[in-house]
């Protein structure tokens, strides 16, 4: 499987210059160096390009770790696809995708081989978010009366194609129970909009039974556009409703094809005097795991404020007491939010370049000359101020996919000419 990775400053066609002293380093030392670079897998790609012996050391190390957990990685923001030549950067053809890396604040271009069964060209696709390092790709095939979700790992270029959903469905949320790289028996749950209502369905990949190759609807629940879903607490599915109530489903043994069991249904109490209390007043809500806890994150936009002020509220679920407890500080953590996409919470101790007690969020604004601007800002939960972090411009007729946060989770094979 092919992957090419280049930066704005460097061409993938660069040929490494032979260097005698690099070939003389012992393999044990090279392995120690590669191990130190695993916090940013792009550095391994650069390491590999130095010379043949470094190349062999990188391939040996990454092959041994293939399909295993990477050390925590700085997130990437998948940018728009640009198809017009008049905009110089991050312009690229439609066989490629650009990512902005928070590890080194560089933009990288990846080229994916369409011959592996799923290509990004020649099809109408949108990205719905990411989970466990996999992009969730929505392929719209209205002329064929069905729509398909693909799971795509941009590092290893693995792809999992899921069964079709009915035509006209608009997918609002997607959750994966586990990493498809390491567990073939995973569950995918989607919240999707039909012309009649909002529904939730699940698909059990790798399980036996007649329903294994199809989506099954959860029935009889008043789903809402601002509902959210996340797998938490030993693979149980937690669902958030419009009134902040919680539903919990247990999918049981992955070797069985039983439908999930609804094991919990309650409405935790919430202080109505704080922002987001009582009923849903926020612009959007997310459920996110935090070191064994489950957090509810909400965003409030004050439309009457000329500055477009935004405020966030965070609660922690206390299942025993059936309460939402206000969280004032994300100590040693940074939160990443995207419109209609799963939230990510990362450790600032493991990734010290991230800002503690902060929320990273992108927004899209109309600019001049038929352009749009992607603005990434960092919201400080203590000062309630937003610090600009990164801005890029895309044309009006770029790909319709919104930006997506992704944290790589598994090593993949690295192509010989990747530099």
Secondary structure, 3 states (H helix, E strand, C coil): CCEEEEECCCCCCCCCCCCHHHHCCCHHHHHHHHHHCCCCHHHHHHHHCCCHHHHHHHHHHHHHCCCCECCCCCCEEECCCCCCCCCCCCCCCCCEEEEEECCCCEEEEEEECHHHCCCCCCCCEEEEEEECCEEEEEEEEHHHCEEEEEEECCCCCCEEECCCEECCCEEEEEEECCCCCCCCCCEEEEEEECCCCEEEEEEECCCCCCCCCCCEEECCCCCCCCCEEEEECCCEEEEECCCCCEEEEECCCCCCCCCCEEEEEECCECCCCCCCCCCCCCCEEEEEEECCEEEEEEEEECCCCCCCCEEEEEEEEECCCCEEEECCCCCCEEEEEECCEEEEEEECCCCCCCCCCEEEEEEEEECCCCEEEEEEEEEECCCCCEEEEEEEEEECCCCCCCCEEECCCECCCCCCCCC
